[in-house]
Amino acid sequence: MAEKDRTSLLGLLLVHYQDIIGHLARRLGSPCLAEDAVQDTYLRLHSLSAVPEIDNPRSYLFRMAGNIAVDRIRAETRRGRRFVPVELGLEQPDEEPAADTALEHKQRLDHLRQALDELPPRCREVFLLHKFDGLSHADIAARLGISRSMVEKHVMKALAHCRDRLAS
């Protein structure tokens, strides 16, 4: 691996440090968790033995930080469940959400569906291919015959629209 590649990724992380923390804090609901995830991102980048070929380094950093944040939350959840002694007789948490929670989740999904229905057809299609089918921007661009830049614009527009609609 070229040390230059790792150094430029670390430099880019520093340039976008506040943006990544803001993004993760909104997603996780906790600035502290976001900062921890970004610090772990720095450590992971620093320890990379090989830097993969990256088309969009900024996106790569946001994705890596997001994945690390999710991994941290999963680990905390597992730890919380694992260390409850059976001898205490504590009931296991019910896997089914409470009725009011289920209703709230259903309503939020309905609001999301409405927000997605308000998007222009191409924007909605790009967003769904990316977020629900897991296709990369390059794959979507090739499939739909549009530029990667246009794919990025559609995804950002859809995310902003959904965020605004779900916040109100």
KELUM-152123 format. One line per 3 residues: number of its first residue (from 1); their letters; for each residue x, y, z of N, C-alpha, C. Coordinates in steps of 0.1 Angstrom, whole numbers, plus 5000, padded with zeros to 4 digits. Example, Ala and Ser with C-alpha at 12.3 -4.5 7.8 and 13.67 -1.06 7.14 Angstrom:
1 = as = 5132/4943/5078/5123/4955/5078/5132/4967/5078; 5128/4978/5071/5137/4989/5071/5129/5000/5079
This chain:
1 = mae = 5009/4988/5000/5000/5000/5000/5009/5012/5000; 5005/5022/4993/5012/5034/4993/5008/5042/5005; 5018/5047/5012/5016/5055/5024/5009/5067/5021
4 = kdr = 5011/5072/5009/5004/5084/5004/4989/5083/5003; 4984/5071/4999/4970/5068/4999/4964/5069/5013; 4970/5062/5022/4965/5062/5036/4965/5077/5041
7 = tsl = 4976/5084/5039/4977/5097/5044/4967/5106/5038; 4964/5105/5025/4954/5113/5019/4940/5110/5025; 4937/5097/5027/4924/5094/5034/4923/5099/5048
10 = lgl = 4934/5099/5055/4934/5104/5069/4932/5119/5068; 4938/5126/5059/4937/5140/5057/4923/5144/5053; 4917/5136/5045/4903/5138/5041/4893/5136/5053
13 = llv = 4896/5126/5061/4888/5124/5073/4889/5137/5082; 4900/5143/5083/4902/5155/5091/4894/5166/5085; 4894/5167/5072/4887/5178/5065/4872/5177/5068
16 = hyq = 4867/5165/5067/4853/5162/5068/4848/5158/5082; 4857/5159/5092/4855/5154/5105/4841/5159/5111; 4839/5172/5111/4826/5177/5116/4814/5173/5108
19 = dii = 4816/5172/5095/4804/5167/5087/4801/5153/5090; 4811/5144/5092/4808/5130/5095/4802/5129/5108; 4807/5136/5118/4801/5136/5132/4787/5141/5131
22 = ghl = 4784/5151/5124/4770/5156/5123/4761/5146/5116; 4766/5140/5106/4758/5129/5099/4755/5118/5108; 4765/5113/5115/4763/5101/5124/4755/5105/5136
25 = arr = 4757/5117/5141/4749/5122/5153/4734/5122/5150; 4731/5127/5138/4717/5127/5133/4712/5112/5132; 4720/5104/5127/4716/5090/5124/4715/5082/5137
28 = lgs = 4724/5084/5146/4724/5077/5159/4717/5083/5170; 4715/5096/5169/4708/5103/5180/4718/5106/5191; 4731/5105/5189/4740/5108/5200/4753/5113/5194
31 = pcl = 4757/5126/5198/4770/5131/5194/4782/5123/5199; 4780/5118/5211/4791/5110/5218/4794/5097/5210; 4783/5090/5206/4785/5078/5198/4791/5081/5185
34 = aed = 4787/5093/5179/4792/5097/5166/4807/5100/5167; 4811/5107/5177/4826/5110/5179/4834/5097/5181; 4828/5088/5189/4835/5075/5191/4837/5068/5178
37 = avq = 4826/5068/5170/4827/5060/5157/4837/5067/5148; 4838/5080/5148/4848/5087/5139/4862/5084/5144; 4864/5084/5157/4877/5081/5162/4881/5066/5158
40 = dty = 4872/5057/5159/4874/5043/5155/4877/5043/5140; 4871/5051/5132/4873/5052/5118/4888/5056/5115; 4892/5066/5123/4906/5071/5121/4916/5059/5124
43 = lrl = 4913/5052/5135/4922/5041/5139/4922/5030/5128; 4910/5027/5123/4909/5017/5113/4916/5021/5100; 4915/5033/5096/4922/5038/5084/4937/5038/5087
46 = hsl = 4941/5041/5099/4955/5042/5102/4961/5028/5102; 4953/5018/5105/4959/5004/5105/4957/4996/5092; 4951/5002/5082/4949/4995/5069/4962/4990/5064
49 = sav = 4963/4978/5060/4975/4973/5053/4975/4976/5038; 4963/4977/5033/4961/4980/5019/4949/4989/5017; 4951/5000/5009/4940/5008/5006/4933/5004/4993
52 = pei = 4920/5000/4994/4914/4996/4981/4912/5007/4971; 4910/5004/4959/4907/5014/4949/4894/5021/4952; 4894/5034/4954/4882/5041/4958/4878/5052/4948
55 = dnp = 4866/5051/4943/4861/5061/4933/4857/5074/4940; 4851/5073/4952/4847/5085/4959/4852/5084/4973; 4864/5090/4976/4869/5088/4990/4860/5094/5001
58 = rsy = 4854/5105/4998/4845/5111/5008/4834/5102/5012; 4827/5096/5002/4816/5087/5004/4822/5074/5011; 4833/5070/5008/4840/5058/5014/4841/5061/5029
61 = lfr = 4846/5073/5033/4848/5077/5047/4834/5077/5054; 4824/5083/5048/4811/5083/5055/4805/5069/5057; 4807/5061/5046/4802/5047/5047/4810/5039/5058
64 = mag = 4823/5041/5058/4831/5034/5068/4827/5038/5082; 4826/5051/5084/4822/5056/5098/4808/5051/5101; 4799/5051/5092/4785/5046/5095/4785/5031/5098
67 = nia = 4793/5023/5091/4794/5009/5094/4800/5006/5108; 4810/5014/5111/4817/5013/5124/4807/5016/5135; 4799/5027/5133/4789/5031/5143/4778/5020/5145
70 = vdr = 4774/5014/5134/4764/5003/5135/4770/4991/5142; 4783/4988/5139/4790/4977/5146/4791/4979/5161; 4794/4992/5165/4795/4995/5179/4782/4993/5186
73 = ira = 4771/4998/5180/4758/4996/5186/4754/4981/5187; 4757/4973/5177/4754/4959/5178/4762/4953/5189; 4775/4956/5190/4783/4951/5201/4778/4954/5215
76 = etr = 4774/4967/5216/4768/4971/5229/4755/4964/5232; 4747/4962/5222/4734/4954/5224/4737/4940/5228; 4747/4933/5222/4750/4920/5225/4756/4919/5239
79 = rgr = 4765/4928/5243/4770/4928/5256/4760/4930/5267; 4750/4939/5264/4739/4941/5274/4731/4928/5276; 4729/4921/5266/4721/4908/5267/4729/4897/5273
82 = rfv = 4742/4897/5269/4750/4885/5273/4753/4885/5288; 4754/4896/5295/4759/4897/5309/4747/4898/5319; 4735/4895/5315/4724/4894/5324/4724/4880/5330
85 = pve = 4728/4878/5343/4728/4865/5348/4714/4859/5349; 4713/4846/5345/4700/4839/5345/4695/4838/5359; 4705/4836/5369/4701/4834/5383/4692/4846/5388
88 = lgl = 4694/4858/5382/4686/4869/5387/4671/4868/5385; 4668/4859/5376/4654/4857/5373/4648/4868/5365; 4656/4876/5359/4651/4887/5351/4644/4881/5338
91 = eqp = 4633/4887/5335/4626/4882/5323/4634/4886/5311; 4634/4878/5301/4640/4881/5288/4631/4892/5282; 4637/4901/5275/4629/4911/5268/4620/4905/5258
94 = dee = 4608/4910/5257/4598/4905/5247/4603/4909/5233; 4603/4900/5224/4607/4903/5211/4597/4911/5203; 4584/4910/5207/4574/4918/5200/4574/4932/5207
97 = paa = 4573/4943/5198/4572/4956/5204/4558/4958/5210; 4558/4968/5219/4545/4971/5225/4536/4977/5214; 4523/4976/5216/4513/4980/5206/4515/4994/5202
100 = dta = 4517/5003/5211/4519/5017/5208/4532/5019/5200; 4542/5012/5203/4555/5013/5195/4553/5007/5181; 4546/4996/5180/4543/4991/5167/4535/5000/5158
103 = leh = 4525/5007/5164/4517/5017/5157/4525/5028/5153; 4534/5033/5162/4543/5044/5158/4552/5041/5146; 4557/5029/5147/4566/5024/5136/4558/5023/5123
106 = kqr = 4546/5018/5123/4537/5017/5111/4534/5031/5106; 4532/5041/5115/4529/5054/5110/4541/5060/5104; 4553/5058/5110/4565/5064/5104/4568/5057/5090
109 = ldh = 4565/5044/5089/4567/5038/5075/4557/5044/5065; 4545/5046/5070/4535/5053/5061/4539/5066/5056; 4545/5074/5066/4550/5087/5062/4562/5086/5053
112 = lrq = 4570/5076/5055/4581/5074/5045/4576/5071/5032; 4566/5062/5031/4561/5058/5018/4555/5070/5011; 4548/5079/5018/4542/5091/5013/4553/5100/5008
115 = ald = 4564/5102/5015/4575/5110/5011/4581/5105/4999; 4583/5091/4998/4589/5085/4986/4580/5087/4974; 4567/5086/4976/4557/5088/4965/4557/5102/4960
118 = elp = 4561/5112/4968/4562/5126/4963/4574/5129/4955; 4584/5120/4955/4596/5122/4947/4593/5120/4932; 4601/5127/4923/4600/5124/4909/4603/5109/4906
121 = prc = 4597/5103/4896/4599/5089/4894/4614/5084/4893; 4622/5091/4886/4636/5087/4884/4644/5088/4897; 4641/5099/4905/4647/5101/4918/4644/5090/4927
124 = rev = 4631/5086/4928/4626/5076/4936/4632/5062/4932; 4633/5060/4919/4639/5047/4914/4654/5046/4919; 4661/5057/4917/4675/5057/4921/4677/5055/4936
127 = fll = 4669/5062/4943/4670/5060/4958/4666/5046/4962; 4656/5040/4957/4652/5026/4961/4663/5016/4956; 4669/5018/4945/4679/5009/4940/4691/5010/4949
130 = hkf = 4694/5022/4954/4706/5024/4963/4703/5019/4977; 4693/5024/4983/4690/5021/4997/4684/5007/5000; 4675/5003/4991/4668/4990/4994/4674/4978/4986
133 = dgl = 4679/4981/4974/4685/4970/4967/4700/4969/4969; 4706/4980/4975/4720/4979/4979/4730/4981/4967; 4725/4987/4956/4734/4989/4944/4743/5001/4947
136 = sha = 4755/5000/4941/4764/5011/4942/4760/5022/4932; 4765/5034/4934/4762/5045/4925/4766/5041/4910; 4778/5035/4909/4782/5031/4896/4773/5021/4889
139 = dia = 4768/5011/4897/4759/5001/4892/4746/5007/4887; 4741/5017/4896/4728/5023/4892/4730/5032/4879; 4741/5039/4879/4744/5047/4867/4744/5038/4854
142 = arl = 4751/5027/4855/4752/5018/4843/4738/5012/4840; 4730/5008/4850/4717/5003/4848/4707/5012/4841; 4708/5025/4846/4698/5035/4841/4703/5044/4830
145 = gis = 4716/5042/4827/4722/5050/4816/4723/5065/4820; 4727/5068/4832/4729/5082/4837/4742/5082/4843; 4747/5095/4846/4761/5096/4852/4760/5093/4866
148 = rsm = 4772/5090/4872/4773/5087/4886/4770/5100/4894; 4773/5111/4888/4770/5124/4895/4755/5126/4896; 4748/5122/4886/4733/5123/4886/4727/5114/4896
151 = vek = 4733/5102/4897/4729/5092/4908/4731/5099/4921; 4742/5104/4924/4745/5110/4937/4735/5122/4940; 4732/5130/4930/4723/5141/4932/4709/5136/4935
154 = hvm = 4705/5125/4928/4691/5119/4931/4691/5114/4945; 4701/5107/4949/4702/5101/4963/4701/5112/4973; 4709/5122/4971/4710/5133/4981/4696/5141/4981
157 = kal = 4690/5143/4970/4677/5149/4969/4667/5141/4977; 4667/5128/4974/4657/5119/4981/4659/5119/4996; 4672/5118/5000/4674/5118/5015/4670/5131/5021
160 = ahc = 4673/5142/5015/4669/5155/5021/4654/5156/5021; 4647/5152/5011/4632/5152/5010/4626/5144/5021; 4631/5131/5023/4626/5122/5033/4629/5128/5047
163 = rdr = 4641/5133/5049/4644/5139/5062/4635/5150/5066; 4633/5159/5056/4624/5170/5058/4610/5166/5061; 4605/5157/5053/4591/5152/5055/4589/5144/5068
166 = las = 4599/5136/5072/4597/5129/5084/4600/5137/5097; 4607/5148/5095/4609/5157/5107/4597/5165/5111; 4588/5167/5101/4576/5176/5104/4565/5167/5109
